[in-house]
């Protein structure tokens, strides 16, 4: 930073630059001209001096302006002159007023005894003009180099008048503080001109003294700054953050940043050696001291630590995300992977089950496999799935077994099928004299089944008949009980007033039962493509096995299109599910009971020892066949252990504190946005207060108006940039404007550059990301007053001005709605793994472990999961007991051996007496008992040997007395014992 007027540092300071007789200057920068050929006019010379005095005031104002900027940036108030009135900081400048250049600009050629008045104008005034310009320009250059947004602008930007190199020796120019104006009452001699010019030179000296001191601060702010605004680029990049001056120890000035970990997150400046040293959160690294500069090399290769010479920006949620990540807690770490399905109603992503319109599903106990992208390494994983028990099953028309497709995933019945095109489908003959097919005459109105390999038919008479498809069949299973069926349909071609439809339910090995009859035409009165739904018709499902459901089009003009089938059972309000799951060569189990239509998250932990590819997750719903269950999302996370920040035990709540700070700044921006919109604030909920996923996205967009780095959006199209948003390249090389950005680099979209990028892929940077099933319980950003109604419909209690963004624990229904959760840096660990110091205790060993439920205890509701894990019997089994209604007496479950199996007991209604299950050997099998209705007495299940098999007992109705199963020394690693009692009495 050359030309810093160091020689002016020796000048003493006075506190005020006086106004004196200053007179405003012209915007062109020129002084009042002197015409030497004209008569002498003292007022012209007097006015020029007064204009020069005002230029001193402007230069002083520039010094004050820069001093204020130094204070704003470094929180340090440098010495600055006092002003006696408001003056603009912008100095008008005209190079024509200067007769010398370069280092001569600081001199003043005063008039002498032999001078004429014009010499005062063409020499002394020009030099005084140049001195003001010199101080102003050099200060502006220093300001330009020191600040990102300099507070004053250069007057000689190309350095054509004032040289930009070398060191300047400031001339005192015979300056003397003695105010005197040119006056006709005084003698016309040398002092009439020289004394006022000496006073102006003295003012210049004072201004130069202030400017020289100020430029020392600009050159090296570390000697005086109370606040540093620092960013890190390259490895471990960090957004600009504030380091606050705390102390001086010997020759070391120290600034600290949050979190103020012991001896870390600090910058140390050595005032003697003029070096800087940066320390971050880690304790096993040393940053070699660097010669001070505004940007120095960091700790890692390619890393730079830079002083941001600007006023600190408002700290947004993304900033607090970065700060939260500075402290890493202790405990288990769950990390999202790319193996994720947010939409499972995709035939390519699912094997098994039933694909419904909203998602893949299991309508009855069975096996479902979901295929996800990517590949995973070995280690522990958590698979979380968002499930919804539902009494409504919606099957898209295209999900039929008749190989019939159609627009919008429906099934379009073929019309006017020509000879040569018949397939293995059911057809109907319309009009004419009928046809001959496979040697048989089929008359109009009759149906026939096409035979594979026999595609041709012929007309039976003189009048041709038309052949059209008459049937589409579906194969599915539903839990036993009464179900309602409806058909959603439309017309695609021609004109139709309605369709005669017949729907049939055919259980395995049973005769077909009409569900919808074709006696009455189903109406169609709209435009082609408009949807209609048949009235609900009830039928009874016999068991949970596959059945055939066929929809026949028996009459009506046009072209029938079946959009979807709807099955509904409203009699059951909740369902119980025991699921066994496989992933990466390991298995895991879970048992839940959930209310109808209320989303739930079910998680499975797997300890995989091999890399996983392809990423397939299989779930086996084993019981109970009560309510179908939809698998709407699946999420895979790796499970590791946080690399805890050393010596951070006092900062375990740091991430929560940063989250709360982020919440406050979001709320401040939201309230400010509401004020900006005034009475035109948009409404996001509908008239019934319902709050949809689209409403949530719109609400998030509203919250982003003054919080542009709020939500992360992973898919940004090349024309989809938004001005003011920050973007990060996720793969490839991206070109935006004249900039080139590689993976991991960020850029802002600006009005000047536009909203289009090319090549690579980018995401919008944000402190919150779209929730997944694995984010259950994590901090979520929701509108204040968001709740879920008794009909499982998300609703917003308050309108937009009062729907303040708040942090809440993410619930399954919020994930289904699509809320955003805080990024990983805000997360606290799910499980703390740090060993805790405990006093020594004496362990009491019992002969066996007994859990007794007192006689006569009434149960309504359920016991979800109970975990029994006692050192005395090394028992890591999962025990689940569920009792919906009725009375329970004397239930004892104990183990004195080694048991790692699973025991599940479920009782829907009735009374239960004396259930005992125990093991005295080694058991790794599974025991399931299920009782739907009736009374149960004296059930004993015991094992005294080694049993690895499976035992299942199921009793639907009736009474059960005295059942004993004792394996003794029975050893069979794959054996199965099952007893099924569906009616009557067992004694």
Secondary structure, 3 states (H helix, E strand, C coil): CCCCCHHHHHCCCCCEECCCCCCCCCCCCCCCCCCCCCCCCHHHHHHHHHHHHHHHHHHHHHHHHHHHHHHHHHCCCCCCCEECCCCCCCCCCCHHHCCCCHHHHHCCCCCCCCCCHHHHHHHHHHHHHHHHHHHHHHHHHHHHHHCCCCCCCCCCCCCCCCCCCCCCCCCCCCCCCCCCCCCCCCCCCHHHHHHHHHHHHHHHHHHHHHHHHHHHHHHCHHHCCCEEEEEEECCCCEEEEEEEEEEEECCEEEEECCCCCCCCCEEEEECCCCEEEEECCCCCCCCCCEECCCEEECCCCCCEEEECCCCCCCCCHHHHHHHHCCCCCCCEEEEEEEEEECCCCCHHHEEECEEECCCEEECCCEEEEEEECCCECCEEEEEEEEEEEECEEEEECCCCCCCCCCHHHCEECCCCCCCCCCCCCEEEEECCCCEEECCEEECCCCEEECECCECCCEECCCCCCEEEECEEEEEECCCCEEEEEEEEEEECCCCCCEEEEEEEEEECCCCCEEEECCCCCEECCCCCCCCEECCCEEEEECCCCCEEEEEEEEECCCCEEEEEEEEECCCCCEEEEEEEEEECCEEEEEEEEEECCCEEEEEEEEEECCCECCEEEEEEEEECCCCEEEEEEEEEEEEEECCCCCCCHHHCCHHHHHHHHHHHHHHHHHHHHHHHHHHHCCCCCCCCCECCHHHHHHHHHHHCCCCCCCECECCCCCCCCCCCCEEEEEECCEEECCEEECCCCEEECCCCCCCCCECCEEEECCCEEECCHHHCCCEEEEECCEEECCCCCEEECCCHHHCCEEEEECCHHHHHHCCEEECHHHCCCCCCCCCCCCCCCCCCCCCCCCCECCCCEECCCCCCCEECCCCCCCCCCEEEEEECCCEEEEEEEEECCEECCEEEEEECCCEEEEEEEEECCEECCEEEEEECCCEEEEEEEEECCEECCEEEEEECCCEEEEEEEECCCCCCCCCEEEEEECCCEEC
